[in-house]
Amino acid sequence: MSPKESLYPARRRAEMLDFLRDRGRASIRELSDEFSVSEDTVRRDVEILASQGSVEKSHGGVTVTHENRPNAAIPFERRIDTQAALKDQIARAAAEMIEDGDVVLINGGTTTLALVKHLAAKRGLTVVTNNLVLPQELAARGGSREVYVLGGAFRLRSLVTVGPVELSDGSGKPRPIHADWALIGVGGVAEDGTVWTSSLPEAGMMRSMMDCATHTLLLADSTKFGKREFAEIAPLSATTTLITDREPNAAFLERVRELGGRVRVAGPAPDRAK
């Protein structure tokens, strides 16, 4: 029995939706082959997903609904420019907490990509990432640092790898890793103090990055407040700091205190012309 065949139905449907988010559309046969289940099973799964408004059935295939494919609708290059000033503000505040010689884990996305210019002046960093754009951006800025790219499946819509948070040594044996900081860009911050993203596999990888780090900096501009995406990453905790551009409401701040987390509001960049 294949691993996908043994998935619980709810988990299989979640992974099926994530697969469709990545592809946009797939036939019943393609889904049957991908998940190692019968076409009848796929049709039942599709009926449930359609009843939830997640997919639309078409002749011989399935299409993910527009609202369930928010990131795929906007090319990565255009997302870089969305809320660019706020992302830069948040990235600068996060980088101020990083010291020379630290080990940092950085996930994919355009908010974490904004970190590059602010980390350029740090010396002796070790950077571990699944963000496939970040290494070349770091290299273009020079400086002394070690950069490692985590392996796994390539995801075109987000330009990341998705796989275990570990690196191989010289013998090819995978080794667990530990970092001083995990810098995680998230898609949503709910009122109950949980943070969210649109991809189930990426959510699992982000959580693993957090588990591998002494402290986590969660990066989210204020447009993400009160928002739940498809997959929960983790709740705020004593080892997490949410960095954002605007102070959240009093109820949310109280919830953060209950969970032991912290919120840091990033101020605008100083006006060097003055």
N, C-alpha and C positions, 0 to 999 in steps of 0.2 A: 504493500500500500504506500503510495507516495505521500509526502508530508502534506500537500495541499488537499489530498483526498480525505485525510483524517481531520481536517479542520472542523471545528464546531460550525454549524450553519451560520450563526450570527457573525462569527469571525470571517468565514469565507465570503459572506456578502460584503463585509467591510473592505476586505482586500479586493474583491471584485469591483467595488465602486472606486477604489483608489486606482486600480488598473485602468478603468474607464476614464478617470480624470486625466490620466497620463496620455491615453490614446485618443480620447474624444468619442470614438465609436468602435464597436467590435461586433462580429457576428456571433450567433449562438454557438456555432461550431468552434470558433476561436476561443470563446470562453470555456467551452467544454474541454478543449485541449489544454488550455492554460491552467485550469484548476483540477484536471484529472477527475471530472465527474461526468455523469451522463448529460445529454442535452435536455432531458426532461427535468433533471435537477437544476440546470441553469435556468430553464424557463420558470421554474417555481421561484428561484432566487430573484429573477428579473421582475416577476409579478410583485414580489414584496417590495423591492427597491422602487418600482414604479408607483406603488400605492403610497410610498413615503415621499414621492415627488423628487426622488434622486435621479431617476433615469426616465427616458422616454423610449417606448418600443417603436420600432420601425420594421418594415418588411424584411425579415431575415436577420435583423440586427438590433442593437441597443445603442442609444446615444445618451450621454450624460447631459443633464439639464444645465443651462447656462449658469444658473446661480450656484451650482455645485462644482463649477470649474472656473473660479474667479481668477486664479493666477494664470491659467492657460490662455485666457482670453487676452491677456496683456503680455507682449513679449518681454523677456528679461531686460532687454536694453531700455525699454520704455519704463519699466518698473524702477530702474535706477533713478530716473528723474522725478518719480512720484514722491512727494513730501521730502525732497532732497535736503532742504535746509534743516528740517527737523531731524532727519537721520544723521546728518553731520553733527548737529548739536548733541544728540544722544551719544554718538560714537566718540566724540571728543571727551565727554564726561566719563565714559567707560575707560578710555585709554589713560586718563589721569590716575586711575586706580592701579594700573599695571606698572610694575617696577622692572628695572633692568634685570635680566637673568631669569625672569619668570617663565613658567611653562603655561601656555594658553591653548585651550581647545576652542575652536571657532566653527560654528555651523554655517550652512549656506544662507543665501538671501542677500538682498541689497542693503539692508541696515548694517549687517556685519561687514559687508564689503566697504562701507564708509569708514570702517576702522583703519583701513590701510594707511592713509596719510598721517593719522594720529599715532600709529605704532612705529612709523618709520624712524623716529628719533630714539626709540628704545634700543638699548644695546644688549646683546647676548640672549635675546628671546629664543625660546623654542616654541614654534607654532605648529599645531596639529589641526588639520581641517578636512572637511569633506566638501568644501566650497572650491570648485574647480577653477574659478576665476581668480580667487584670492592669491594663489602662489605667484602667478605671473605679475600681478599688480605689486606685490611685495618686492619681487625681483627688480622691477622697473625703478624702484625707489632706492635701490642699493642698501647698504648697511650690513651689519653682521648679525645673522640669525640662522637657525636651522628650521627648515620647513618640511613637514611630513604630511602626506596626503593619505587619508583613510580609504581603504578599498571597498569594493562592493558594486552593486548594480548602478549603472548610470541612468540618471533621470534628466531627460532633455529639457523639460519645462522649467526646472529650477537649477540646472547646471550643477548638480551635486552627485556624489556617490551615496548609496545607502547600504550599510552593512555593519558589522561589529566594530565597536570602538576599541581596536587593538592594532598593534603593529607587529610585523615579523622581524625577528632578529636575523643575524647573518646565516643561520642554519635554515631559515624559512619557517621556524616555529613561531606561532603567534604568541605575543606577550601582552598581558594587561598593562595599561599605562595609567599614570596619575599626573594631574595638572594642578597648578595653583588656582587657575581660573577657567571656568567655562563661560564663554560669551555667546549667548543664545538669542538670536532674533526670533520673535514669536509673532503669530498672526492675530491673536486675540487674548484679552485679559478680562476674565469674567468677574462679576461682582463678588463671587464667593472666594476669590483669590486663586483660582486655577488659571493656567495659561494654556493656549490652544494653538494648533496649526491645521492646515488643510489636508495634510498627508499622514496617513496612519504609520507607514514605515518610517517616515522622517520623525514623527513624534517619538517613536521608540528609540531612535538614534539620539535625538536631543536629550531624552531622559538618561540614556546611558552616558552621554557626555557629562551631564550634571552629576551623575553618580561617581564619575571618575575624577571630579575636581573638589578641591577644598571649599571653594566658594563659587557661586554662579551669579553672573550679571545678566539679567533678562532685559533685552532691549526692545522697547515698544513705544511708538509715539502715541499721543493721546487719542488719535483716531481709532486705536485698537481697544479702548476702554469699553467695557460692557459687551464685548464681542466674544462669542463662542464659534469656533470653526469646527471642522469635522472631528478632529482627534485631540483628546486632552494629553498634554505633555506631563504636567505635574502641578501640584499646588505650591504656592510660595511657602518658604520655610525659613528656619533660622540660618540657613546657609545660602539664602538667595537675596539679592537686591534688585529691585525693579528700577531701571533707569528710564525716565520718560521726560517729556518736554513741559508738562503741565501737571500741577498737583491734582491728584484724583479727589473725588468727593469724600466727605467725612466718614460716611458709612464704609467705604472701601478701605480707607486708612485704618479704621478701627479693626476691620477684618484682617488686614495685614499684620497689625500688632498682635492679634490673637494667634496668628500662625507663626509669629516670631520673625517674620521677614522685615525688610526695609524698603523704603522708596527714596530714590534720589532724583530730584528735579534738576535737569540740566539747563543751565542758563544759556542765553545766546552768546555767540562768540564775541570777544571784546572788539570794539571799533578801534583798529590800530591807526586810523587816520587822525584820531584826536590826540 
